[in-house]
Amino acid sequence: MMLQKKIVISIQTKCEKCRKEAMKVAVTASGVNSVEVQGGDKNQLVVIGEGVDAAALTKSVRKKIKNASLEMVQEL
């Protein structure tokens, strides 16, 4: 059994459309159970899932919205 991971990706974007695009990329990734935008400026994408490759996910989000960086990976 794989452990669930909480992955936090920092996204530097001000527009709602860009946030939705980032969420769309995260939702389609393999093993993702839930995606949420958090933070005061809605600048954190919080992904929870099993067997998710955090680096690959961050790279995919970065391709779509340019400014994204992996902030934290935590086992739940």
mmCIF file of the N, C-alpha and C atoms, coordinates in Angstrom:
data_MODEL
# 
_entry.id   MODEL 
# 
loop_
_atom_site.group_PDB 
_atom_site.id 
_atom_site.type_symbol 
_atom_site.label_atom_id 
_atom_site.label_alt_id 
_atom_site.label_comp_id 
_atom_site.label_asym_id 
_atom_site.label_entity_id 
_atom_site.label_seq_id 
_atom_site.pdbx_PDB_ins_code 
_atom_site.Cartn_x 
_atom_site.Cartn_y 
_atom_site.Cartn_z 
_atom_site.occupancy 
_atom_site.B_iso_or_equiv 
_atom_site.pdbx_formal_charge 
_atom_site.auth_seq_id 
_atom_site.auth_comp_id 
_atom_site.auth_asym_id 
_atom_site.auth_atom_id 
_atom_site.pdbx_PDB_model_num 
ATOM 1   N N  . MET A 1 1  ? 0.839  -1.197 0.000   1.00 0.00 ? 1  MET A N  1 
ATOM 2   C CA . MET A 1 1  ? 0.000  0.000  0.000   1.00 0.00 ? 1  MET A CA 1 
ATOM 3   C C  . MET A 1 1  ? 0.879  1.255  0.000   1.00 0.00 ? 1  MET A C  1 
ATOM 4   N N  . MET A 1 2  ? 0.577  2.165  -0.886  1.00 0.00 ? 2  MET A N  1 
ATOM 5   C CA . MET A 1 2  ? 1.334  3.415  -0.961  1.00 0.00 ? 2  MET A CA 1 
ATOM 6   C C  . MET A 1 2  ? 0.773  4.417  0.038   1.00 0.00 ? 2  MET A C  1 
ATOM 7   N N  . LEU A 1 3  ? 1.657  5.236  0.545   1.00 0.00 ? 3  LEU A N  1 
ATOM 8   C CA . LEU A 1 3  ? 1.231  6.274  1.469   1.00 0.00 ? 3  LEU A CA 1 
ATOM 9   C C  . LEU A 1 3  ? 0.746  7.492  0.703   1.00 0.00 ? 3  LEU A C  1 
ATOM 10  N N  . GLN A 1 4  ? -0.223 8.167  1.295   1.00 0.00 ? 4  GLN A N  1 
ATOM 11  C CA . GLN A 1 4  ? -0.691 9.414  0.687   1.00 0.00 ? 4  GLN A CA 1 
ATOM 12  C C  . GLN A 1 4  ? 0.328  10.505 0.935   1.00 0.00 ? 4  GLN A C  1 
ATOM 13  N N  . LYS A 1 5  ? 0.451  11.390 -0.027  1.00 0.00 ? 5  LYS A N  1 
ATOM 14  C CA . LYS A 1 5  ? 1.358  12.525 0.092   1.00 0.00 ? 5  LYS A CA 1 
ATOM 15  C C  . LYS A 1 5  ? 0.573  13.815 -0.071  1.00 0.00 ? 5  LYS A C  1 
ATOM 16  N N  . LYS A 1 6  ? 1.048  14.824 0.640   1.00 0.00 ? 6  LYS A N  1 
ATOM 17  C CA . LYS A 1 6  ? 0.525  16.179 0.466   1.00 0.00 ? 6  LYS A CA 1 
ATOM 18  C C  . LYS A 1 6  ? 1.633  16.958 -0.223  1.00 0.00 ? 6  LYS A C  1 
ATOM 19  N N  . ILE A 1 7  ? 1.326  17.489 -1.391  1.00 0.00 ? 7  ILE A N  1 
ATOM 20  C CA . ILE A 1 7  ? 2.307  18.225 -2.175  1.00 0.00 ? 7  ILE A CA 1 
ATOM 21  C C  . ILE A 1 7  ? 1.829  19.665 -2.286  1.00 0.00 ? 7  ILE A C  1 
ATOM 22  N N  . VAL A 1 8  ? 2.697  20.604 -1.935  1.00 0.00 ? 8  VAL A N  1 
ATOM 23  C CA . VAL A 1 8  ? 2.354  22.024 -2.035  1.00 0.00 ? 8  VAL A CA 1 
ATOM 24  C C  . VAL A 1 8  ? 3.230  22.647 -3.117  1.00 0.00 ? 8  VAL A C  1 
ATOM 25  N N  . ILE A 1 9  ? 2.575  23.210 -4.121  1.00 0.00 ? 9  ILE A N  1 
ATOM 26  C CA . ILE A 1 9  ? 3.268  23.871 -5.217  1.00 0.00 ? 9  ILE A CA 1 
ATOM 27  C C  . ILE A 1 9  ? 2.926  25.354 -5.153  1.00 0.00 ? 9  ILE A C  1 
ATOM 28  N N  . SER A 1 10 ? 3.958  26.177 -5.108  1.00 0.00 ? 10 SER A N  1 
ATOM 29  C CA . SER A 1 10 ? 3.766  27.621 -5.079  1.00 0.00 ? 10 SER A CA 1 
ATOM 30  C C  . SER A 1 10 ? 3.549  28.109 -6.507  1.00 0.00 ? 10 SER A C  1 
ATOM 31  N N  . ILE A 1 11 ? 2.451  28.841 -6.730  1.00 0.00 ? 11 ILE A N  1 
ATOM 32  C CA . ILE A 1 11 ? 2.167  29.384 -8.057  1.00 0.00 ? 11 ILE A CA 1 
ATOM 33  C C  . ILE A 1 11 ? 2.098  30.904 -7.970  1.00 0.00 ? 11 ILE A C  1 
ATOM 34  N N  . GLN A 1 12 ? 2.885  31.583 -8.800  1.00 0.00 ? 12 GLN A N  1 
ATOM 35  C CA . GLN A 1 12 ? 2.884  33.041 -8.815  1.00 0.00 ? 12 GLN A CA 1 
ATOM 36  C C  . GLN A 1 12 ? 1.998  33.515 -9.956  1.00 0.00 ? 12 GLN A C  1 
ATOM 37  N N  . THR A 1 13 ? 0.718  33.674 -9.651  1.00 0.00 ? 13 THR A N  1 
ATOM 38  C CA . THR A 1 13 ? -0.229 34.143 -10.658 1.00 0.00 ? 13 THR A CA 1 
ATOM 39  C C  . THR A 1 13 ? -1.338 34.930 -9.981  1.00 0.00 ? 13 THR A C  1 
ATOM 40  N N  . LYS A 1 14 ? -1.819 35.924 -10.649 1.00 0.00 ? 14 LYS A N  1 
ATOM 41  C CA . LYS A 1 14 ? -2.886 36.759 -10.087 1.00 0.00 ? 14 LYS A CA 1 
ATOM 42  C C  . LYS A 1 14 ? -4.248 36.475 -10.720 1.00 0.00 ? 14 LYS A C  1 
ATOM 43  N N  . CYS A 1 15 ? -4.255 35.839 -11.907 1.00 0.00 ? 15 CYS A N  1 
ATOM 44  C CA . CYS A 1 15 ? -5.538 35.666 -12.596 1.00 0.00 ? 15 CYS A CA 1 
ATOM 45  C C  . CYS A 1 15 ? -6.192 34.324 -12.256 1.00 0.00 ? 15 CYS A C  1 
ATOM 46  N N  . GLU A 1 16 ? -7.500 34.344 -12.185 1.00 0.00 ? 16 GLU A N  1 
ATOM 47  C CA . GLU A 1 16 ? -8.283 33.154 -11.852 1.00 0.00 ? 16 GLU A CA 1 
ATOM 48  C C  . GLU A 1 16 ? -8.145 32.087 -12.939 1.00 0.00 ? 16 GLU A C  1 
ATOM 49  N N  . LYS A 1 17 ? -8.057 32.515 -14.192 1.00 0.00 ? 17 LYS A N  1 
ATOM 50  C CA . LYS A 1 17 ? -7.923 31.579 -15.311 1.00 0.00 ? 17 LYS A CA 1 
ATOM 51  C C  . LYS A 1 17 ? -6.656 30.742 -15.171 1.00 0.00 ? 17 LYS A C  1 
ATOM 52  N N  . CYS A 1 18 ? -5.559 31.377 -14.776 1.00 0.00 ? 18 CYS A N  1 
ATOM 53  C CA . CYS A 1 18 ? -4.290 30.660 -14.604 1.00 0.00 ? 18 CYS A CA 1 
ATOM 54  C C  . CYS A 1 18 ? -4.382 29.646 -13.467 1.00 0.00 ? 18 CYS A C  1 
ATOM 55  N N  . ARG A 1 19 ? -5.059 30.013 -12.394 1.00 0.00 ? 19 ARG A N  1 
ATOM 56  C CA . ARG A 1 19 ? -5.241 29.092 -11.270 1.00 0.00 ? 19 ARG A CA 1 
ATOM 57  C C  . ARG A 1 19 ? -6.042 27.868 -11.718 1.00 0.00 ? 19 ARG A C  1 
ATOM 58  N N  . LYS A 1 20 ? -7.083 28.114 -12.508 1.00 0.00 ? 20 LYS A N  1 
ATOM 59  C CA . LYS A 1 20 ? -7.904 27.009 -13.005 1.00 0.00 ? 20 LYS A CA 1 
ATOM 60  C C  . LYS A 1 20 ? -7.096 26.094 -13.915 1.00 0.00 ? 20 LYS A C  1 
ATOM 61  N N  . GLU A 1 21 ? -6.235 26.678 -14.741 1.00 0.00 ? 21 GLU A N  1 
ATOM 62  C CA . GLU A 1 21 ? -5.374 25.885 -15.626 1.00 0.00 ? 21 GLU A CA 1 
ATOM 63  C C  . GLU A 1 21 ? -4.427 25.013 -14.796 1.00 0.00 ? 21 GLU A C  1 
ATOM 64  N N  . ALA A 1 22 ? -3.854 25.588 -13.746 1.00 0.00 ? 22 ALA A N  1 
ATOM 65  C CA . ALA A 1 22 ? -2.950 24.837 -12.875 1.00 0.00 ? 22 ALA A CA 1 
ATOM 66  C C  . ALA A 1 22 ? -3.690 23.685 -12.200 1.00 0.00 ? 22 ALA A C  1 
ATOM 67  N N  . MET A 1 23 ? -4.906 23.948 -11.749 1.00 0.00 ? 23 MET A N  1 
ATOM 68  C CA . MET A 1 23 ? -5.708 22.901 -11.109 1.00 0.00 ? 23 MET A CA 1 
ATOM 69  C C  . MET A 1 23 ? -6.048 21.791 -12.105 1.00 0.00 ? 23 MET A C  1 
ATOM 70  N N  . LYS A 1 24 ? -6.357 22.178 -13.340 1.00 0.00 ? 24 LYS A N  1 
ATOM 71  C CA . LYS A 1 24 ? -6.704 21.212 -14.375 1.00 0.00 ? 24 LYS A CA 1 
ATOM 72  C C  . LYS A 1 24 ? -5.537 20.255 -14.634 1.00 0.00 ? 24 LYS A C  1 
ATOM 73  N N  . VAL A 1 25 ? -4.321 20.807 -14.676 1.00 0.00 ? 25 VAL A N  1 
ATOM 74  C CA . VAL A 1 25 ? -3.123 19.981 -14.883 1.00 0.00 ? 25 VAL A CA 1 
ATOM 75  C C  . VAL A 1 25 ? -2.964 19.007 -13.715 1.00 0.00 ? 25 VAL A C  1 
ATOM 76  N N  . ALA A 1 26 ? -3.137 19.507 -12.492 1.00 0.00 ? 26 ALA A N  1 
ATOM 77  C CA . ALA A 1 26 ? -2.954 18.676 -11.302 1.00 0.00 ? 26 ALA A CA 1 
ATOM 78  C C  . ALA A 1 26 ? -4.002 17.566 -11.218 1.00 0.00 ? 26 ALA A C  1 
ATOM 79  N N  . VAL A 1 27 ? -5.235 17.874 -11.553 1.00 0.00 ? 27 VAL A N  1 
ATOM 80  C CA . VAL A 1 27 ? -6.318 16.893 -11.458 1.00 0.00 ? 27 VAL A CA 1 
ATOM 81  C C  . VAL A 1 27 ? -6.092 15.728 -12.422 1.00 0.00 ? 27 VAL A C  1 
ATOM 82  N N  . THR A 1 28 ? -5.517 16.004 -13.577 1.00 0.00 ? 28 THR A N  1 
ATOM 83  C CA . THR A 1 28 ? -5.315 14.954 -14.576 1.00 0.00 ? 28 THR A CA 1 
ATOM 84  C C  . THR A 1 28 ? -4.085 14.093 -14.299 1.00 0.00 ? 28 THR A C  1 
ATOM 85  N N  . ALA A 1 29 ? -3.261 14.479 -13.333 1.00 0.00 ? 29 ALA A N  1 
ATOM 86  C CA . ALA A 1 29 ? -2.057 13.701 -13.003 1.00 0.00 ? 29 ALA A CA 1 
ATOM 87  C C  . ALA A 1 29 ? -2.441 12.370 -12.358 1.00 0.00 ? 29 ALA A C  1 
ATOM 88  N N  . SER A 1 30 ? -1.640 11.367 -12.609 1.00 0.00 ? 30 SER A N  1 
ATOM 89  C CA . SER A 1 30 ? -1.888 10.024 -12.094 1.00 0.00 ? 30 SER A CA 1 
ATOM 90  C C  . SER A 1 30 ? -1.750 9.970  -10.569 1.00 0.00 ? 30 SER A C  1 
ATOM 91  N N  . GLY A 1 31 ? -2.734 9.368  -9.893  1.00 0.00 ? 31 GLY A N  1 
ATOM 92  C CA . GLY A 1 31 ? -2.677 9.169  -8.448  1.00 0.00 ? 31 GLY A CA 1 
ATOM 93  C C  . GLY A 1 31 ? -3.236 10.296 -7.611  1.00 0.00 ? 31 GLY A C  1 
ATOM 94  N N  . VAL A 1 32 ? -3.667 11.381 -8.227  1.00 0.00 ? 32 VAL A N  1 
ATOM 95  C CA . VAL A 1 32 ? -4.167 12.538 -7.473  1.00 0.00 ? 32 VAL A CA 1 
ATOM 96  C C  . VAL A 1 32 ? -5.583 12.276 -6.986  1.00 0.00 ? 32 VAL A C  1 
ATOM 97  N N  . ASN A 1 33 ? -5.808 12.523 -5.684  1.00 0.00 ? 33 ASN A N  1 
ATOM 98  C CA . ASN A 1 33 ? -7.139 12.354 -5.083  1.00 0.00 ? 33 ASN A CA 1 
ATOM 99  C C  . ASN A 1 33 ? -7.870 13.682 -4.937  1.00 0.00 ? 33 ASN A C  1 
ATOM 100 N N  . SER A 1 34 ? -7.130 14.743 -4.572  1.00 0.00 ? 34 SER A N  1 
ATOM 101 C CA . SER A 1 34 ? -7.770 16.050 -4.417  1.00 0.00 ? 34 SER A CA 1 
ATOM 102 C C  . SER A 1 34 ? -6.784 17.179 -4.700  1.00 0.00 ? 34 SER A C  1 
ATOM 103 N N  . VAL A 1 35 ? -7.346 18.302 -5.164  1.00 0.00 ? 35 VAL A N  1 
ATOM 104 C CA . VAL A 1 35 ? -6.550 19.493 -5.472  1.00 0.00 ? 35 VAL A CA 1 
ATOM 105 C C  . VAL A 1 35 ? -7.288 20.687 -4.896  1.00 0.00 ? 35 VAL A C  1 
ATOM 106 N N  . GLU A 1 36 ? -6.527 21.589 -4.283  1.00 0.00 ? 36 GLU A N  1 
ATOM 107 C CA . GLU A 1 36 ? -7.134 22.755 -3.654  1.00 0.00 ? 36 GLU A CA 1 
ATOM 108 C C  . GLU A 1 36 ? -6.188 23.941 -3.793  1.00 0.00 ? 36 GLU A C  1 
ATOM 109 N N  . VAL A 1 37 ? -6.746 25.145 -3.960  1.00 0.00 ? 37 VAL A N  1 
ATOM 110 C CA . VAL A 1 37 ? -5.945 26.363 -3.973  1.00 0.00 ? 37 VAL A CA 1 
ATOM 111 C C  . VAL A 1 37 ? -6.057 26.970 -2.586  1.00 0.00 ? 37 VAL A C  1 
ATOM 112 N N  . GLN A 1 38 ? -4.899 27.260 -1.970  1.00 0.00 ? 38 GLN A N  1 
ATOM 113 C CA . GLN A 1 38 ? -4.882 27.817 -0.612  1.00 0.00 ? 38 GLN A CA 1 
ATOM 114 C C  . GLN A 1 38 ? -3.955 29.012 -0.552  1.00 0.00 ? 38 GLN A C  1 
ATOM 115 N N  . GLY A 1 39 ? -3.861 29.599 0.629   1.00 0.00 ? 39 GLY A N  1 
ATOM 116 C CA . GLY A 1 39 ? -2.969 30.732 0.862   1.00 0.00 ? 39 GLY A CA 1 
ATOM 117 C C  . GLY A 1 39 ? -3.731 32.039 0.789   1.00 0.00 ? 39 GLY A C  1 
ATOM 118 N N  . GLY A 1 40 ? -3.166 33.053 1.410   1.00 0.00 ? 40 GLY A N  1 
ATOM 119 C CA . GLY A 1 40 ? -3.795 34.370 1.434   1.00 0.00 ? 40 GLY A CA 1 
ATOM 120 C C  . GLY A 1 40 ? -4.004 34.950 0.047   1.00 0.00 ? 40 GLY A C  1 
ATOM 121 N N  . ASP A 1 41 ? -3.034 34.785 -0.829  1.00 0.00 ? 41 ASP A N  1 
ATOM 122 C CA . ASP A 1 41 ? -3.133 35.293 -2.197  1.00 0.00 ? 41 ASP A CA 1 
ATOM 123 C C  . ASP A 1 41 ? -3.551 34.201 -3.174  1.00 0.00 ? 41 ASP A C  1 
ATOM 124 N N  . LYS A 1 42 ? -4.036 33.083 -2.629  1.00 0.00 ? 42 LYS A N  1 
ATOM 125 C CA . LYS A 1 42 ? -4.383 31.912 -3.447  1.00 0.00 ? 42 LYS A CA 1 
ATOM 126 C C  . LYS A 1 42 ? -3.193 31.525 -4.320  1.00 0.00 ? 42 LYS A C  1 
ATOM 127 N N  . ASN A 1 43 ? -2.031 31.462 -3.689  1.00 0.00 ? 43 ASN A N  1 
ATOM 128 C CA . ASN A 1 43 ? -0.799 31.201 -4.428  1.00 0.00 ? 43 ASN A CA 1 
ATOM 129 C C  . ASN A 1 43 ? -0.197 29.830 -4.115  1.00 0.00 ? 43 ASN A C  1 
ATOM 130 N N  . GLN A 1 44 ? -0.988 28.931 -3.533  1.00 0.00 ? 44 GLN A N  1 
ATOM 131 C CA . GLN A 1 44 ? -0.501 27.587 -3.252  1.00 0.00 ? 44 GLN A CA 1 
ATOM 132 C C  . GLN A 1 44 ? -1.486 26.560 -3.793  1.00 0.00 ? 44 GLN A C  1 
ATOM 133 N N  . LEU A 1 45 ? -0.943 25.623 -4.541  1.00 0.00 ? 45 LEU A N  1 
ATOM 134 C CA . LEU A 1 45 ? -1.727 24.516 -5.062  1.00 0.00 ? 45 LEU A CA 1 
ATOM 135 C C  . LEU A 1 45 ? -1.424 23.322 -4.166  1.00 0.00 ? 45 LEU A C  1 
ATOM 136 N N  . VAL A 1 46 ? -2.428 22.832 -3.441  1.00 0.00 ? 46 VAL A N  1 
ATOM 137 C CA . VAL A 1 46 ? -2.241 21.720 -2.517  1.00 0.00 ? 46 VAL A CA 1 
ATOM 138 C C  . VAL A 1 46 ? -2.840 20.468 -3.153  1.00 0.00 ? 46 VAL A C  1 
ATOM 139 N N  . VAL A 1 47 ? -1.978 19.484 -3.388  1.00 0.00 ? 47 VAL A N  1 
ATOM 140 C CA . VAL A 1 47 ? -2.383 18.249 -4.057  1.00 0.00 ? 47 VAL A CA 1 
ATOM 141 C C  . VAL A 1 47 ? -2.221 17.092 -3.081  1.00 0.00 ? 47 VAL A C  1 
ATOM 142 N N  . ILE A 1 48 ? -3.242 16.255 -2.957  1.00 0.00 ? 48 ILE A N  1 
ATOM 143 C CA . ILE A 1 48 ? -3.167 15.072 -2.106  1.00 0.00 ? 48 ILE A CA 1 
ATOM 144 C C  . ILE A 1 48 ? -3.420 13.856 -2.983  1.00 0.00 ? 48 ILE A C  1 
ATOM 145 N N  . GLY A 1 49 ? -2.536 12.862 -2.849  1.00 0.00 ? 49 GLY A N  1 
ATOM 146 C CA . GLY A 1 49 ? -2.699 11.665 -3.659  1.00 0.00 ? 49 GLY A CA 1 
ATOM 147 C C  . GLY A 1 49 ? -1.700 10.592 -3.288  1.00 0.00 ? 49 GLY A C  1 
ATOM 148 N N  . GLU A 1 50 ? -1.833 9.443  -3.950  1.00 0.00 ? 50 GLU A N  1 
ATOM 149 C CA . GLU A 1 50 ? -0.945 8.300  -3.709  1.00 0.00 ? 50 GLU A CA 1 
ATOM 150 C C  . GLU A 1 50 ? -0.073 8.074  -4.934  1.00 0.00 ? 50 GLU A C  1 
ATOM 151 N N  . GLY A 1 51 ? 1.223  7.935  -4.718  1.00 0.00 ? 51 GLY A N  1 
ATOM 152 C CA . GLY A 1 51 ? 2.142  7.637  -5.809  1.00 0.00 ? 51 GLY A CA 1 
ATOM 153 C C  . GLY A 1 51 ? 2.308  8.768  -6.803  1.00 0.00 ? 51 GLY A C  1 
ATOM 154 N N  . VAL A 1 52 ? 2.068  9.998  -6.374  1.00 0.00 ? 52 VAL A N  1 
ATOM 155 C CA . VAL A 1 52 ? 2.206  11.151 -7.259  1.00 0.00 ? 52 VAL A CA 1 
ATOM 156 C C  . VAL A 1 52 ? 3.673  11.565 -7.310  1.00 0.00 ? 52 VAL A C  1 
ATOM 157 N N  . ASP A 1 53 ? 4.195  11.774 -8.512  1.00 0.00 ? 53 ASP A N  1 
ATOM 158 C CA . ASP A 1 53 ? 5.566  12.243 -8.694  1.00 0.00 ? 53 ASP A CA 1 
ATOM 159 C C  . ASP A 1 53 ? 5.546  13.768 -8.575  1.00 0.00 ? 53 ASP A C  1 
ATOM 160 N N  . ALA A 1 54 ? 6.005  14.280 -7.431  1.00 0.00 ? 54 ALA A N  1 
ATOM 161 C CA . ALA A 1 54 ? 5.929  15.712 -7.136  1.00 0.00 ? 54 ALA A CA 1 
ATOM 162 C C  . ALA A 1 54 ? 6.713  16.547 -8.142  1.00 0.00 ? 54 ALA A C  1 
ATOM 163 N N  . ALA A 1 55 ? 7.903  16.093 -8.513  1.00 0.00 ? 55 ALA A N  1 
ATOM 164 C CA . ALA A 1 55 ? 8.741  16.840 -9.453  1.00 0.00 ? 55 ALA A CA 1 
ATOM 165 C C  . ALA A 1 55 ? 8.092  16.906 -10.833 1.00 0.00 ? 55 ALA A C  1 
ATOM 166 N N  . ALA A 1 56 ? 7.560  15.785 -11.291 1.00 0.00 ? 56 ALA A N  1 
ATOM 167 C CA . ALA A 1 56 ? 6.910  15.752 -12.610 1.00 0.00 ? 56 ALA A CA 1 
ATOM 168 C C  . ALA A 1 56 ? 5.647  16.612 -12.611 1.00 0.00 ? 56 ALA A C  1 
ATOM 169 N N  . LEU A 1 57 ? 4.904  16.582 -11.517 1.00 0.00 ? 57 LEU A N  1 
ATOM 170 C CA . LEU A 1 57 ? 3.693  17.389 -11.408 1.00 0.00 ? 57 LEU A CA 1 
ATOM 171 C C  . LEU A 1 57 ? 4.039  18.875 -11.450 1.00 0.00 ? 57 LEU A C  1 
ATOM 172 N N  . THR A 1 58 ? 5.068  19.260 -10.707 1.00 0.00 ? 58 THR A N  1 
ATOM 173 C CA . THR A 1 58 ? 5.501  20.664 -10.694 1.00 0.00 ? 58 THR A CA 1 
ATOM 174 C C  . THR A 1 58 ? 5.937  21.097 -12.089 1.00 0.00 ? 58 THR A C  1 
ATOM 175 N N  . LYS A 1 59 ? 6.662  20.238 -12.771 1.00 0.00 ? 59 LYS A N  1 
ATOM 176 C CA . LYS A 1 59 ? 7.124  20.542 -14.128 1.00 0.00 ? 59 LYS A CA 1 
ATOM 177 C C  . LYS A 1 59 ? 5.941  20.740 -15.072 1.00 0.00 ? 59 LYS A C  1 
ATOM 178 N N  . SER A 1 60 ? 4.923  19.896 -14.959 1.00 0.00 ? 60 SER A N  1 
ATOM 179 C CA . SER A 1 60 ? 3.733  20.015 -15.803 1.00 0.00 ? 60 SER A CA 1 
ATOM 180 C C  . SER A 1 60 ? 2.983  21.322 -15.546 1.00 0.00 ? 60 SER A C  1 
ATOM 181 N N  . VAL A 1 61 ? 2.869  21.681 -14.268 1.00 0.00 ? 61 VAL A N  1 
ATOM 182 C CA . VAL A 1 61 ? 2.192  22.935 -13.914 1.00 0.00 ? 61 VAL A CA 1 
ATOM 183 C C  . VAL A 1 61 ? 3.012  24.112 -14.439 1.00 0.00 ? 61 VAL A C  1 
ATOM 184 N N  . ARG A 1 62 ? 4.319  24.035 -14.302 1.00 0.00 ? 62 ARG A N  1 
ATOM 185 C CA . ARG A 1 62 ? 5.208  25.102 -14.765 1.00 0.00 ? 62 ARG A CA 1 
ATOM 186 C C  . ARG A 1 62 ? 5.088  25.298 -16.281 1.00 0.00 ? 62 ARG A C  1 
ATOM 187 N N  . LYS A 1 63 ? 4.947  24.215 -17.021 1.00 0.00 ? 63 LYS A N  1 
ATOM 188 C CA . LYS A 1 63 ? 4.784  24.313 -18.482 1.00 0.00 ? 63 LYS A CA 1 
ATOM 189 C C  . LYS A 1 63 ? 3.520  25.088 -18.827 1.00 0.00 ? 63 LYS A C  1 
ATOM 190 N N  . LYS A 1 64 ? 2.478  24.902 -18.029 1.00 0.00 ? 64 LYS A N  1 
ATOM 191 C CA . LYS A 1 64 ? 1.181  25.525 -18.319 1.00 0.00 ? 64 LYS A CA 1 
ATOM 192 C C  . LYS A 1 64 ? 1.127  26.989 -17.883 1.00 0.00 ? 64 LYS A C  1 
ATOM 193 N N  . ILE A 1 65 ? 1.637  27.300 -16.671 1.00 0.00 ? 65 ILE A N  1 
ATOM 194 C CA . ILE A 1 65 ? 1.476  28.671 -16.158 1.00 0.00 ? 65 ILE A CA 1 
ATOM 195 C C  . ILE A 1 65 ? 2.789  29.401 -15.888 1.00 0.00 ? 65 ILE A C  1 
ATOM 196 N N  . LYS A 1 66 ? 3.903  28.840 -16.274 1.00 0.00 ? 66 LYS A N  1 
ATOM 197 C CA . LYS A 1 66 ? 5.240  29.445 -16.193 1.00 0.00 ? 66 LYS A CA 1 
ATOM 198 C C  . LYS A 1 66 ? 5.832  29.513 -14.781 1.00 0.00 ? 66 LYS A C  1 
ATOM 199 N N  . ASN A 1 67 ? 5.192  30.182 -13.844 1.00 0.00 ? 67 ASN A N  1 
ATOM 200 C CA . ASN A 1 67 ? 5.785  30.378 -12.518 1.00 0.00 ? 67 ASN A CA 1 
ATOM 201 C C  . ASN A 1 67 ? 5.228  29.412 -11.484 1.00 0.00 ? 67 ASN A C  1 
ATOM 202 N N  . ALA A 1 68 ? 5.919  28.291 -11.297 1.00 0.00 ? 68 ALA A N  1 
ATOM 203 C CA . ALA A 1 68 ? 5.503  27.307 -10.296 1.00 0.00 ? 68 ALA A CA 1 
ATOM 204 C C  . ALA A 1 68 ? 6.744  26.667 -9.704  1.00 0.00 ? 68 ALA A C  1 
ATOM 205 N N  . SER A 1 69 ? 6.742  26.469 -8.399  1.00 0.00 ? 69 SER A N  1 
ATOM 206 C CA . SER A 1 69 ? 7.883  25.818 -7.754  1.00 0.00 ? 69 SER A CA 1 
ATOM 207 C C  . SER A 1 69 ? 7.389  24.902 -6.635  1.00 0.00 ? 69 SER A C  1 
ATOM 208 N N  . LEU A 1 70 ? 8.074  23.789 -6.483  1.00 0.00 ? 70 LEU A N  1 
ATOM 209 C CA . LEU A 1 70 ? 7.722  22.808 -5.461  1.00 0.00 ? 70 LEU A CA 1 
ATOM 210 C C  . LEU A 1 70 ? 8.115  23.364 -4.104  1.00 0.00 ? 70 LEU A C  1 
ATOM 211 N N  . GLU A 1 71 ? 7.137  23.452 -3.215  1.00 0.00 ? 71 GLU A N  1 
ATOM 212 C CA . GLU A 1 71 ? 7.371  24.045 -1.905  1.00 0.00 ? 71 GLU A CA 1 
ATOM 213 C C  . GLU A 1 71 ? 7.558  22.972 -0.827  1.00 0.00 ? 71 GLU A C  1 
ATOM 214 N N  . MET A 1 72 ? 6.704  21.921 -0.870  1.00 0.00 ? 72 MET A N  1 
ATOM 215 C CA . MET A 1 72 ? 6.750  20.940 0.203   1.00 0.00 ? 72 MET A CA 1 
ATOM 216 C C  . MET A 1 72 ? 6.137  19.620 -0.244  1.00 0.00 ? 72 MET A C  1 
ATOM 217 N N  . VAL A 1 73 ? 6.718  18.522 0.246   1.00 0.00 ? 73 VAL A N  1 
ATOM 218 C CA . VAL A 1 73 ? 6.135  17.193 0.078   1.00 0.00 ? 73 VAL A CA 1 
ATOM 219 C C  . VAL A 1 73 ? 6.097  16.572 1.461   1.00 0.00 ? 73 VAL A C  1 
ATOM 220 N N  . GLN A 1 74 ? 4.913  16.115 1.873   1.00 0.00 ? 74 GLN A N  1 
ATOM 221 C CA . GLN A 1 74 ? 4.749  15.578 3.222   1.00 0.00 ? 74 GLN A CA 1 
ATOM 222 C C  . GLN A 1 74 ? 3.923  14.303 3.148   1.00 0.00 ? 74 GLN A C  1 
ATOM 223 N N  . GLU A 1 75 ? 4.353  13.270 3.862   1.00 0.00 ? 75 GLU A N  1 
ATOM 224 C CA . GLU A 1 75 ? 3.571  12.034 3.921   1.00 0.00 ? 75 GLU A CA 1 
ATOM 225 C C  . GLU A 1 75 ? 2.477  12.184 4.961   1.00 0.00 ? 75 GLU A C  1 
ATOM 226 N N  . LEU A 1 76 ? 1.313  11.700 4.612   1.00 0.00 ? 76 LEU A N  1 
ATOM 227 C CA . LEU A 1 76 ? 0.164  11.796 5.539   1.00 0.00 ? 76 LEU A CA 1 
ATOM 228 C C  . LEU A 1 76 ? -0.073 10.476 6.238   1.00 0.00 ? 76 LEU A C  1 
# 
